[in-house]
Amino acid sequence: MELFLCVMGMVMIVEGLPYFAFPEKMKSVMAVVQSQPDVALRVFGGVLTLLGLTIVYLARSALNS
């Protein structure tokens, strides 16, 4: 549970930094995201999910070796 909370905290830090550092730019990025079709956002989210799972799997297998 400690590792999970640590990872969630790190995700929040990485997600929050652009909003803190560049709020005006993030508003324009969100406008672009809103204009994208649902299919494009689903594909992008799916690719990121698979990439994240791959990174976690490779990191866990490298650490267990």
URZILIN-V281967 format. One record per backbone hydrogen bond with DSSP energy under -0.5 kcal/mol. NH is the residue of the N-H (numbers start at 1). CO is the residue of the C=O. Records with the same first field share a line. If there is no record, write none. Layout:
# URZILIN-V281967
NH->CO, CO
This chain:
# URZILIN-V281967
5->1
6->2
7->3
8->4
9->5
10->6
11->7
12->8
13->9
14->10
15->11
16->12
17->13
18->14
19->15
20->16
21->17
22->18
26->22
27->23
28->24
29->25
30->26
31->27
32->28
33->29
34->30
35->31
36->32, 33
41->37
42->38
43->39
44->40
45->41
46->42
47->43
48->44
49->45
50->46
51->47
52->48
53->49
54->50
55->51
56->52
57->53
58->54
59->55
60->56
61->57
62->58
63->59
64->60
65->62
